[in-house]
Amino acid sequence: MSLLVVEDDDIVRMLMVEVLEDLSYAVIEAHDAATALKVLENPDQTLELMITDVGLPDMDGHDLAKSARGLRPMLPVLFASGYGENVDVPEGMYRIGKPYSIDQLRDTVASILGPRSAQ
């Protein structure tokens, strides 16, 4: 399964990607919304989930999620935010508060995609 991780902090993005790859997910990295949109616009790129920070340098994560849903209406979106429970999450989308543990990330992704969804 392919996941798109959108995170402007290089270290945080690197750690997320490493954890997800260790869980046997294929991960595509984007450091900003513009890069993520290029991935989302590619019809040949399959995606099962987009994980995005809310505070991106070039676009609010909510706006990115709205654009993503415009391009891929069924794509689940997981917001990863340091604001935790204070982040407004649109219906049908999910959130995880930073900092989170490896187990929390694993369990949250599995709850969105289904158990043993990693391939």
N, C-alpha and C positions, 0 to 999 in steps of 0.2 A: 504494500500500500504506500502511496506517495503522499507526503505531508508537505505543506508549504509553511515555512517558519519565517515570519516577518518581524525582525527585531533590529533596532538601530545600534544597540550596544553590542560591540563585537564579541566581548567576553561572554555575555549572557547568551547571545546567539550561538556561539561555539559550544557552550555547555549544553544548551537545549538540543542542538543537533547531535552531539555526542551521545547524550542519553537516549534520544529517539532511535538513533542508528543502532545502539547497543540492544534496543528492544526490537530490532529487525525491521524497522520502518525505513523506507527510502525517503530521504529528506532533501527538499530543495530550499536553498537559503535565499533570503532577500533582506538587504540592509535598509530598504526604504519602500514606500508604497509604490513608487514608479517602477521599481524592479519587480515587485510583486504583481503589478498590473500586467506587465509584459508576460509573465508566466501564466497568469489567469487568462489572458487573451489568446494564448496558443492552444488551438483546438486539439492538437496532438498530445498535449500534456495532460495525463489523467491526474486527478487530485481527489483524495478522500477527505481531507481536512485542511483548513488554514488556521494556523495559530498566529495571532498578531498582538503586538504591543498596542496599547491605546495611544501612547504618546510617541508618534513618529515625527521626524523632522519635516517631512514634506506634505503630510496629510494626517488628519486625525484617524485613528484606527477604526472608529465608527464609520467614517466616510469610506474608508477602504473596504470595510465589510459590506457596506451598501453597494459599492461598485462591484465587489466580488459576486454578490448575490444577483446583481443585474446580468453579469456574464455567465454565472453558474448558479441558477436558482436553488439547487438542492445541496450546495456545498455547505457542510457544517463549519462554523466559525467559533474558535475558542479565543477569547481575549485573555491575555496574560498581563496583569497590571499590578503595579505596586500599590494601587489604591484599593485593591481587594474588593470587599463587599460594597464599596462606594461607587463602583463602576456600573453605570447603567447599561444593561445588556438587553438588546432587542429580543423579542420573542423568537424562539427557535435557535438562539445562539447561547454560548456558554462562557463561563469565566473561571479563571484560577488566579489566586492572589500571589504576588511575589512577596517575599521569597517562598518558594515551594520546594518540597522534597522530591527526590527522584520517584519515590513511591506515589506521591500525589500526582505528579505529571503522568506517570504510567497509568494510574487508576482513572484519572480524568479522561485521558485519550481513549482508554479501553471502554469507558462508560459511554462515550460518544459514538465510537465506531463498532462497539460490540466486543465481547470477550475474545481473547486470542485473535484479534484482528491483525496483529503484526504478522507479516509474511516475509 
